[in-house]
Amino acid sequence: MREPANGTGTDGVPAGKDADDITISFSLGLADFLATHDISIGFTSYQTGRLYLVGRGSDGKLAVHEALYPQAMGVTANTQRIYLGSLTQVIRLENVLAPAQLVNGTHDKAFVPRNMQTTGNVDIHELGIRQDGQIIFVNTLHNCLSIPSVTHSFKPIWKPDFISEMVTEDRCHLNGLAMVDGQPKYVSAVSRSDKKDGWRDDRQSGGIIIDVETNKILADGLSMPHSPRFHVGRIWLLNSGTGELGWLHPTDHAFTPVASFPGFLRGLDFHNDHAFVTLSKPRNGRFEGLALDKKLQQQGQDAWCGIQIWSLATGELAQWLRFDGAITELFDICILPGVANPITLGPQSTEIRDFITIEQPDW
């Protein structure tokens, strides 16, 4: 477990550099922003196989903590619990600290993996938690929404009407999930293909948003859409192939962009009137050749890997955190409300062997 990387940070000035030659820089006001809103941020990178937690220390400086989780992808959280999708498992992490307890005199939450349910490599993308507490995950390799099974790898609970059979083939690249009132409501897919890898031919404009309850395709013509979310009465999403955040018009469901970002977008969360978005650098093959490439070239911008926080009230970039060096891709992001400086223990870490906590006995 690495010690948090602390730094005051100034615009464009590296705040820390780790052994893997990864440089972190961040906006001057990021730590104060987190303190003002009383939140921390969690995000993942399947490229590095890490869950990252960003908070602020008692000294007011930004604190970045990371732990190894193989192919860390979908993540969702609240104050006391984090759910994470990894290469072969859905992982439940619990905060083991009581109120006012601290680890090393500084960390107010310690998220420890307490349940790891094995699914096999089904290409878990985003996660949702149903009202009854049931975990739902986007099973991209099987083109469906699934729940963990006690006896099997998973149990399918929904698939698009155009998918003709349950096979181990990524046909439409189902990737995003929006929960509404504790139920799965909207999903995103790169195409409506019903053949193996058919979605790869539809990256430019084959993307769709589907209403899970009605099986109706609400929006089409999108470019590699990701991360649908329902926020303040609107269906939001990332049109990743164009690098845009936007929402669907309530009547004709036309995509209405509200912000443009210098990177391939996956991962979206909201806190009050701010949108938190993760950016990746376009990768050879799958993410190249999209409208985003041309846009960045015309604007003379380099692609980003990092987080940007967008103010919906002002329509401007509020804060940011950027990675340079060995890391080029992030995946999902979540907000930890009421959390100042969290840490997590990776399942293969040395520290987890001796990190023993005991629940209060009944007597």
C-alpha positions as a Markdown table, in Angstrom:
| # | Residue | x | y | z |
|---|---|---|---|---|
| 1 | Met | 0.0 | 0.0 | 0.0 |
| 2 | Arg | 1.6 | 3.2 | -1.1 |
| 3 | Glu | 1.5 | 6.3 | 1.0 |
| 4 | Pro | -0.7 | 9.0 | -0.3 |
| 5 | Ala | 1.0 | 11.4 | -2.7 |
| 6 | Asn | 0.6 | 14.8 | -1.3 |
| 7 | Gly | 1.2 | 18.1 | -3.1 |
| 8 | Thr | -0.1 | 21.6 | -3.0 |
| 9 | Gly | -0.3 | 21.7 | -6.8 |
| 10 | Thr | -0.3 | 24.6 | -9.3 |
| 11 | Asp | -1.8 | 24.7 | -12.7 |
| 12 | Gly | 0.3 | 22.6 | -15.0 |
| 13 | Val | 2.9 | 21.8 | -12.4 |
| 14 | Pro | 3.5 | 18.1 | -11.6 |
| 15 | Ala | 2.5 | 17.2 | -8.1 |
| 16 | Gly | 4.0 | 13.8 | -7.9 |
| 17 | Lys | 5.8 | 11.1 | -9.8 |
| 18 | Asp | 5.7 | 7.4 | -8.9 |
| 19 | Ala | 8.0 | 4.5 | -9.7 |
| 20 | Asp | 6.2 | 3.6 | -12.9 |
| 21 | Asp | 7.0 | 7.0 | -14.3 |
| 22 | Ile | 3.5 | 8.4 | -13.9 |
| 23 | Thr | 3.3 | 12.2 | -13.4 |
| 24 | Ile | 0.2 | 13.7 | -11.6 |
| 25 | Ser | -0.7 | 17.3 | -12.0 |
| 26 | Phe | -3.8 | 19.1 | -10.9 |
| 27 | Ser | -5.5 | 22.4 | -10.7 |
| 28 | Leu | -4.6 | 24.8 | -8.0 |
| 29 | Gly | -8.0 | 24.7 | -6.3 |
| 30 | Leu | -8.8 | 21.0 | -6.4 |
| 31 | Ala | -8.1 | 20.2 | -2.8 |
| 32 | Asp | -10.2 | 23.2 | -1.6 |
| 33 | Phe | -13.0 | 22.2 | -4.1 |
| 34 | Leu | -13.1 | 18.7 | -2.5 |
| 35 | Ala | -13.2 | 20.2 | 1.0 |
| 36 | Thr | -15.9 | 22.8 | 0.1 |
| 37 | His | -18.1 | 20.0 | -1.3 |
| 38 | Asp | -17.2 | 17.5 | 1.4 |
| 39 | Ile | -16.4 | 14.7 | -1.1 |
| 40 | Ser | -13.6 | 12.4 | -2.3 |
| 41 | Ile | -13.3 | 10.9 | -5.7 |
| 42 | Gly | -12.7 | 7.2 | -6.7 |
| 43 | Phe | -11.8 | 6.2 | -10.3 |
| 44 | Thr | -10.3 | 3.2 | -12.0 |
| 45 | Ser | -7.8 | 2.2 | -14.7 |
| 46 | Tyr | -7.9 | -1.2 | -16.2 |
| 47 | Gln | -4.7 | -0.4 | -18.0 |
| 48 | Thr | -2.8 | -0.1 | -14.7 |
| 49 | Gly | -5.1 | -2.4 | -12.8 |
| 50 | Arg | -5.7 | 0.1 | -10.1 |
| 51 | Leu | -8.4 | 1.8 | -8.0 |
| 52 | Tyr | -7.5 | 5.4 | -7.3 |
| 53 | Leu | -8.9 | 7.4 | -4.4 |
| 54 | Val | -8.4 | 11.2 | -4.3 |
| 55 | Gly | -9.1 | 13.2 | -1.1 |
| 56 | Arg | -7.4 | 15.8 | 1.0 |
| 57 | Gly | -5.2 | 15.5 | 4.1 |
| 58 | Ser | -5.6 | 17.4 | 7.4 |
| 59 | Asp | -2.9 | 19.7 | 6.1 |
| 60 | Gly | -5.2 | 20.8 | 3.2 |
| 61 | Lys | -3.1 | 19.2 | 0.5 |
| 62 | Leu | -4.4 | 16.8 | -2.1 |
| 63 | Ala | -4.0 | 13.1 | -1.2 |
| 64 | Val | -3.9 | 10.4 | -3.9 |
| 65 | His | -4.0 | 6.8 | -2.9 |
| 66 | Glu | -4.0 | 3.7 | -5.2 |
| 67 | Ala | -4.3 | -0.1 | -4.8 |
| 68 | Leu | -4.0 | -3.0 | -7.2 |
| 69 | Tyr | -7.2 | -4.6 | -8.5 |
| 70 | Pro | -6.6 | -6.5 | -11.8 |
| 71 | Gln | -8.4 | -4.8 | -14.7 |
| 72 | Ala | -10.3 | -2.4 | -12.5 |
| 73 | Met | -13.3 | -1.1 | -14.4 |
| 74 | Gly | -16.8 | -0.3 | -13.2 |
| 75 | Val | -17.1 | 1.4 | -9.8 |
| 76 | Thr | -19.9 | 2.7 | -7.7 |
| 77 | Ala | -19.9 | 3.9 | -4.1 |
| 78 | Asn | -21.4 | 5.7 | -1.2 |
| 79 | Thr | -19.9 | 6.9 | 2.1 |
| 80 | Gln | -19.4 | 3.4 | 3.5 |
| 81 | Arg | -19.1 | 1.0 | 0.6 |
| 82 | Ile | -17.5 | 0.6 | -2.8 |
| 83 | Tyr | -18.4 | -1.9 | -5.5 |
| 84 | Leu | -15.8 | -2.6 | -8.1 |
| 85 | Gly | -15.7 | -4.8 | -11.2 |
| 86 | Ser | -12.3 | -6.4 | -12.0 |
| 87 | Leu | -10.9 | -8.9 | -14.4 |
| 88 | Thr | -12.8 | -11.9 | -13.0 |
| 89 | Gln | -14.7 | -10.7 | -9.9 |
| 90 | Val | -17.3 | -8.3 | -8.5 |
| 91 | Ile | -15.8 | -6.9 | -5.3 |
| 92 | Arg | -17.5 | -5.4 | -2.3 |
| 93 | Leu | -15.3 | -3.1 | -0.2 |
| 94 | Glu | -16.4 | -2.0 | 3.2 |
| 95 | Asn | -15.3 | 0.9 | 5.3 |
| 96 | Val | -14.1 | -0.7 | 8.6 |
| 97 | Leu | -13.6 | 2.5 | 10.6 |
| 98 | Ala | -16.1 | 3.9 | 13.1 |
| 99 | Pro | -16.9 | 7.6 | 13.1 |
| 100 | Ala | -13.9 | 9.6 | 14.5 |
| 101 | Gln | -11.5 | 6.7 | 13.9 |
| 102 | Leu | -8.5 | 7.3 | 11.7 |
| 103 | Val | -5.8 | 5.2 | 10.1 |
| 104 | Asn | -2.3 | 6.6 | 10.7 |
| 105 | Gly | -3.9 | 9.7 | 12.2 |
| 106 | Thr | -5.1 | 10.9 | 8.8 |
| 107 | His | -7.4 | 8.6 | 6.8 |
| 108 | Asp | -11.1 | 8.7 | 7.8 |
| 109 | Lys | -12.2 | 5.8 | 5.7 |
| 110 | Ala | -10.4 | 2.4 | 5.1 |
| 111 | Phe | -12.1 | 0.4 | 2.3 |
| 112 | Val | -11.3 | -3.3 | 2.6 |
| 113 | Pro | -12.4 | -6.0 | 0.2 |
| 114 | Arg | -14.9 | -8.2 | 2.2 |
| 115 | Asn | -16.6 | -10.1 | -0.6 |
| 116 | Met | -15.1 | -11.1 | -4.0 |
| 117 | Gln | -17.6 | -13.0 | -6.2 |
| 118 | Thr | -16.0 | -14.7 | -9.1 |
| 119 | Thr | -17.6 | -14.3 | -12.5 |
| 120 | Gly | -14.7 | -15.2 | -14.8 |
| 121 | Asn | -13.5 | -12.9 | -17.5 |
| 122 | Val | -16.9 | -11.6 | -18.8 |
| 123 | Asp | -15.6 | -8.1 | -19.5 |
| 124 | Ile | -17.5 | -6.4 | -16.6 |
| 125 | His | -18.1 | -2.8 | -17.5 |
| 126 | Glu | -20.4 | -0.6 | -15.4 |
| 127 | Leu | -22.2 | -1.5 | -12.1 |
| 128 | Gly | -25.4 | -0.6 | -10.5 |
| 129 | Ile | -27.0 | -1.4 | -7.1 |
| 130 | Arg | -30.7 | -2.3 | -7.2 |
| 131 | Gln | -33.0 | -1.0 | -4.5 |
| 132 | Asp | -33.0 | -4.4 | -2.7 |
| 133 | Gly | -29.2 | -4.3 | -2.6 |
| 134 | Gln | -28.6 | -6.7 | -5.6 |
| 135 | Ile | -25.5 | -6.0 | -7.7 |
| 136 | Ile | -26.1 | -5.6 | -11.4 |
| 137 | Phe | -23.3 | -5.4 | -13.9 |
| 138 | Val | -22.9 | -4.8 | -17.6 |
| 139 | Asn | -21.7 | -8.2 | -19.0 |
| 140 | Thr | -20.2 | -6.9 | -22.2 |
| 141 | Leu | -18.8 | -10.2 | -23.5 |
| 142 | His | -22.4 | -11.7 | -23.3 |
| 143 | Asn | -24.3 | -8.6 | -24.4 |
| 144 | Cys | -26.5 | -8.5 | -21.4 |
| 145 | Leu | -27.1 | -7.2 | -17.9 |
| 146 | Ser | -26.3 | -9.8 | -15.2 |
| 147 | Ile | -26.3 | -10.4 | -11.5 |
| 148 | Pro | -23.8 | -12.6 | -9.7 |
| 149 | Ser | -24.9 | -16.2 | -9.2 |
| 150 | Val | -24.3 | -18.4 | -6.1 |
| 151 | Thr | -23.5 | -21.4 | -8.3 |
| 152 | His | -22.5 | -20.1 | -11.7 |
| 153 | Ser | -20.5 | -17.3 | -13.3 |
| 154 | Phe | -23.5 | -15.0 | -13.6 |
| 155 | Lys | -27.3 | -14.9 | -14.2 |
| 156 | Pro | -28.5 | -12.8 | -17.2 |
| 157 | Ile | -31.5 | -10.6 | -16.3 |
| 158 | Trp | -31.9 | -8.6 | -19.5 |
| 159 | Lys | -30.6 | -8.4 | -23.0 |
| 160 | Pro | -31.4 | -6.2 | -26.0 |
| 161 | Asp | -34.2 | -7.5 | -28.3 |
| 162 | Phe | -31.8 | -7.5 | -31.3 |
| 163 | Ile | -29.4 | -10.0 | -29.6 |
| 164 | Ser | -30.6 | -13.4 | -30.8 |
| 165 | Glu | -28.8 | -15.7 | -28.4 |
| 166 | Met | -26.7 | -15.9 | -25.3 |
| 167 | Val | -23.2 | -16.5 | -26.6 |
| 168 | Thr | -19.7 | -15.6 | -25.5 |
| 169 | Glu | -19.3 | -12.9 | -28.2 |
| 170 | Asp | -19.1 | -9.2 | -27.8 |
| 171 | Arg | -21.6 | -8.3 | -30.6 |
| 172 | Cys | -23.0 | -4.8 | -29.7 |
| 173 | His | -20.5 | -3.7 | -27.1 |
| 174 | Leu | -23.0 | -3.0 | -24.3 |
| 175 | Asn | -21.1 | -0.8 | -21.9 |
| 176 | Gly | -23.0 | 1.6 | -19.8 |
| 177 | Leu | -25.8 | 1.5 | -17.2 |
| 178 | Ala | -28.0 | 4.2 | -15.7 |
| 179 | Met | -30.0 | 3.3 | -12.5 |
| 180 | Val | -33.2 | 5.2 | -11.7 |
| 181 | Asp | -35.0 | 4.8 | -8.4 |
| 182 | Gly | -33.0 | 1.7 | -7.6 |
| 183 | Gln | -33.7 | -0.1 | -10.9 |
| 184 | Pro | -31.8 | -0.5 | -14.2 |
| 185 | Lys | -33.3 | 2.0 | -16.6 |
| 186 | Tyr | -31.0 | 3.0 | -19.5 |
| 187 | Val | -28.0 | 1.3 | -21.2 |
| 188 | Ser | -25.6 | 2.3 | -23.9 |
| 189 | Ala | -24.1 | 0.2 | -26.7 |
| 190 | Val | -21.8 | 1.0 | -29.6 |
| 191 | Ser | -24.2 | -0.6 | -32.1 |
| 192 | Arg | -27.2 | -2.9 | -32.5 |
| 193 | Ser | -25.0 | -5.6 | -34.2 |
| 194 | Asp | -26.0 | -9.2 | -33.7 |
| 195 | Lys | -22.7 | -10.7 | -34.9 |
| 196 | Lys | -19.3 | -11.2 | -33.3 |
| 197 | Asp | -17.4 | -7.9 | -33.1 |
| 198 | Gly | -19.9 | -6.3 | -35.4 |
| 199 | Trp | -19.9 | -3.2 | -33.3 |
| 200 | Arg | -16.4 | -2.3 | -34.5 |
| 201 | Asp | -17.8 | -1.4 | -37.9 |
| 202 | Asp | -20.3 | 1.1 | -36.3 |
| 203 | Arg | -18.0 | 3.1 | -34.1 |
| 204 | Gln | -18.6 | 6.4 | -35.9 |
| 205 | Ser | -22.4 | 6.6 | -35.7 |
| 206 | Gly | -23.9 | 3.3 | -34.7 |
| 207 | Gly | -24.2 | 4.1 | -31.0 |
| 208 | Ile | -27.5 | 3.7 | -29.2 |
| 209 | Ile | -29.3 | 4.3 | -25.8 |
| 210 | Ile | -31.9 | 1.7 | -24.9 |
| 211 | Asp | -34.7 | 1.9 | -22.3 |
| 212 | Val | -34.4 | -1.3 | -20.4 |
| 213 | Glu | -38.0 | -1.4 | -19.2 |
| 214 | Thr | -39.5 | -1.0 | -22.7 |
| 215 | Asn | -36.6 | -2.3 | -24.9 |
| 216 | Lys | -37.1 | 0.8 | -27.0 |
| 217 | Ile | -34.1 | 2.4 | -28.6 |
| 218 | Leu | -34.4 | 6.0 | -27.4 |
| 219 | Ala | -31.5 | 7.5 | -29.3 |
| 220 | Asp | -29.2 | 6.4 | -32.1 |
| 221 | Gly | -26.6 | 7.9 | -34.4 |
| 222 | Leu | -24.2 | 8.3 | -31.5 |
| 223 | Ser | -20.4 | 7.7 | -31.6 |
| 224 | Met | -19.3 | 5.1 | -29.1 |
| 225 | Pro | -21.6 | 6.3 | -26.3 |
| 226 | His | -20.7 | 5.5 | -22.7 |
| 227 | Ser | -21.9 | 6.0 | -19.1 |
| 228 | Pro | -25.6 | 7.0 | -19.4 |
| 229 | Arg | -26.8 | 8.7 | -16.1 |
| 230 | Phe | -30.1 | 10.1 | -14.9 |
| 231 | His | -29.5 | 13.5 | -13.2 |
| 232 | Val | -32.0 | 16.3 | -12.3 |
| 233 | Gly | -34.6 | 14.9 | -14.7 |
| 234 | Arg | -32.4 | 14.4 | -17.7 |
| 235 | Ile | -30.7 | 11.5 | -19.4 |
| 236 | Trp | -27.0 | 12.4 | -19.6 |
| 237 | Leu | -24.3 | 10.5 | -21.5 |
| 238 | Leu | -20.8 | 10.6 | -22.9 |
| 239 | Asn | -20.6 | 10.7 | -26.7 |
| 240 | Ser | -17.1 | 9.3 | -26.5 |
| 241 | Gly | -16.3 | 9.3 | -30.2 |
| 242 | Thr | -16.7 | 13.1 | -30.3 |
| 243 | Gly | -15.4 | 13.8 | -26.8 |
| 244 | Glu | -18.7 | 15.4 | -25.7 |
| 245 | Leu | -20.9 | 15.4 | -22.6 |
| 246 | Gly | -24.6 | 16.0 | -23.2 |
| 247 | Trp | -28.1 | 15.0 | -22.6 |
| 248 | Leu | -31.1 | 13.6 | -24.5 |
| 249 | His | -33.9 | 16.0 | -25.4 |
| 250 | Pro | -37.0 | 14.9 | -23.5 |
| 251 | Thr | -39.3 | 14.7 | -26.6 |
| 252 | Asp | -37.3 | 13.5 | -29.6 |
| 253 | His | -34.3 | 12.2 | -27.6 |
| 254 | Ala | -31.8 | 14.1 | -29.8 |
| 255 | Phe | -28.3 | 14.3 | -28.3 |
| 256 | Thr | -27.6 | 17.8 | -27.0 |
| 257 | Pro | -23.9 | 18.4 | -26.3 |
| 258 | Val | -23.1 | 20.8 | -23.4 |
| 259 | Ala | -19.3 | 20.4 | -23.1 |
| 260 | Ser | -16.4 | 19.1 | -25.1 |
| 261 | Phe | -13.3 | 17.4 | -23.7 |
| 262 | Pro | -9.8 | 16.7 | -25.1 |
| 263 | Gly | -10.0 | 12.9 | -24.7 |
| 264 | Phe | -12.0 | 9.7 | -25.1 |
| 265 | Leu | -14.6 | 9.7 | -22.4 |
| 266 | Arg | -15.7 | 6.8 | -20.2 |
| 267 | Gly | -16.9 | 7.3 | -16.6 |
| 268 | Leu | -19.4 | 10.0 | -15.5 |
| 269 | Asp | -20.8 | 11.0 | -12.1 |
| 270 | Phe | -22.5 | 14.0 | -10.7 |
| 271 | His | -22.4 | 15.9 | -7.5 |
| 272 | Asn | -24.9 | 18.8 | -7.2 |
| 273 | Asp | -24.2 | 21.0 | -10.2 |
| 274 | His | -20.9 | 19.5 | -11.2 |
| 275 | Ala | -20.2 | 16.7 | -13.7 |
| 276 | Phe | -17.1 | 14.5 | -13.1 |
| 277 | Val | -15.7 | 12.9 | -16.3 |
| 278 | Thr | -12.7 | 10.6 | -16.9 |
| 279 | Leu | -10.6 | 11.1 | -20.1 |
| 280 | Ser | -8.3 | 8.7 | -21.9 |
| 281 | Lys | -5.9 | 9.1 | -24.8 |
| 282 | Pro | -7.2 | 7.4 | -28.0 |
| 283 | Arg | -5.7 | 4.0 | -28.3 |
| 284 | Asn | -4.4 | 2.4 | -31.5 |
| 285 | Gly | -7.1 | 0.6 | -33.4 |
| 286 | Arg | -10.3 | 0.7 | -31.3 |
| 287 | Phe | -10.4 | 4.4 | -30.4 |
| 288 | Glu | -8.6 | 5.9 | -33.4 |
| 289 | Gly | -10.1 | 7.2 | -36.5 |
| 290 | Leu | -13.1 | 8.9 | -34.7 |
| 291 | Ala | -14.3 | 12.4 | -35.0 |
| 292 | Leu | -12.5 | 13.1 | -31.8 |
| 293 | Asp | -9.1 | 12.7 | -33.5 |
| 294 | Lys | -9.9 | 15.3 | -36.2 |
| 295 | Lys | -11.3 | 17.7 | -33.6 |
| 296 | Leu | -8.2 | 17.6 | -31.5 |
| 297 | Gln | -6.0 | 18.0 | -34.5 |
| 298 | Gln | -7.9 | 21.0 | -35.7 |
| 299 | Gln | -7.8 | 22.6 | -32.3 |
| 300 | Gly | -4.1 | 21.8 | -31.9 |
| 301 | Gln | -4.8 | 20.0 | -28.6 |
| 302 | Asp | -3.1 | 16.9 | -27.2 |
| 303 | Ala | -5.4 | 14.2 | -25.8 |
| 304 | Trp | -5.7 | 13.9 | -22.1 |
| 305 | Cys | -5.6 | 11.2 | -19.5 |
| 306 | Gly | -7.2 | 12.3 | -16.3 |
| 307 | Ile | -10.3 | 13.8 | -14.7 |
| 308 | Gln | -12.1 | 17.0 | -15.5 |
| 309 | Ile | -14.8 | 18.5 | -13.3 |
| 310 | Trp | -17.3 | 20.6 | -15.3 |
| 311 | Ser | -19.6 | 23.2 | -13.8 |
| 312 | Leu | -23.1 | 22.8 | -15.2 |
| 313 | Ala | -24.0 | 26.2 | -13.7 |
| 314 | Thr | -21.3 | 28.2 | -15.4 |
| 315 | Gly | -20.6 | 26.0 | -18.4 |
| 316 | Glu | -16.9 | 26.1 | -17.6 |
| 317 | Leu | -14.1 | 23.7 | -16.4 |
| 318 | Ala | -14.0 | 24.0 | -12.7 |
| 319 | Gln | -11.1 | 21.7 | -11.7 |
| 320 | Trp | -8.9 | 18.9 | -13.1 |
| 321 | Leu | -6.4 | 16.2 | -12.4 |
| 322 | Arg | -4.1 | 14.9 | -15.1 |
| 323 | Phe | -1.8 | 11.9 | -15.6 |
| 324 | Asp | 1.2 | 11.8 | -17.9 |
| 325 | Gly | 3.6 | 9.1 | -18.6 |
| 326 | Ala | 3.0 | 5.4 | -18.4 |
| 327 | Ile | -0.8 | 5.7 | -17.8 |
| 328 | Thr | -3.0 | 6.7 | -20.8 |
| 329 | Glu | -6.4 | 5.3 | -20.0 |
| 330 | Leu | -9.0 | 5.6 | -17.2 |
| 331 | Phe | -12.4 | 4.0 | -17.0 |
| 332 | Asp | -15.0 | 4.8 | -14.4 |
| 333 | Ile | -15.5 | 7.4 | -11.7 |
| 334 | Cys | -17.6 | 7.7 | -8.5 |
| 335 | Ile | -18.2 | 10.3 | -5.8 |
| 336 | Leu | -17.6 | 9.5 | -2.1 |
| 337 | Pro | -19.8 | 11.9 | -0.2 |
| 338 | Gly | -18.8 | 13.0 | 3.3 |
| 339 | Val | -15.3 | 11.4 | 2.9 |
| 340 | Ala | -12.2 | 13.4 | 3.4 |
| 341 | Asn | -9.1 | 11.1 | 2.9 |
| 342 | Pro | -9.9 | 7.5 | 2.0 |
| 343 | Ile | -7.6 | 4.5 | 1.5 |
| 344 | Thr | -8.1 | 1.0 | 0.3 |
| 345 | Leu | -6.2 | -2.2 | 0.7 |
| 346 | Gly | -5.7 | -4.3 | -2.4 |
| 347 | Pro | -6.5 | -8.0 | -2.1 |
| 348 | Gln | -2.9 | -9.0 | -2.9 |
| 349 | Ser | -1.2 | -6.4 | -0.8 |
| 350 | Thr | 1.2 | -7.2 | 2.1 |
| 351 | Glu | -0.8 | -5.0 | 4.5 |
| 352 | Ile | -4.0 | -6.9 | 4.2 |
| 353 | Arg | -2.6 | -10.0 | 5.8 |
| 354 | Asp | -2.2 | -8.3 | 9.1 |
| 355 | Phe | -5.0 | -5.7 | 8.9 |
| 356 | Ile | -7.4 | -7.5 | 11.2 |
| 357 | Thr | -10.6 | -5.9 | 12.5 |
| 358 | Ile | -13.2 | -7.5 | 14.8 |
| 359 | Glu | -16.9 | -6.8 | 14.7 |
| 360 | Gln | -18.4 | -6.0 | 18.1 |
| 361 | Pro | -19.6 | -9.3 | 19.7 |
| 362 | Asp | -23.2 | -9.6 | 20.9 |
| 363 | Trp | -22.1 | -10.0 | 24.4 |
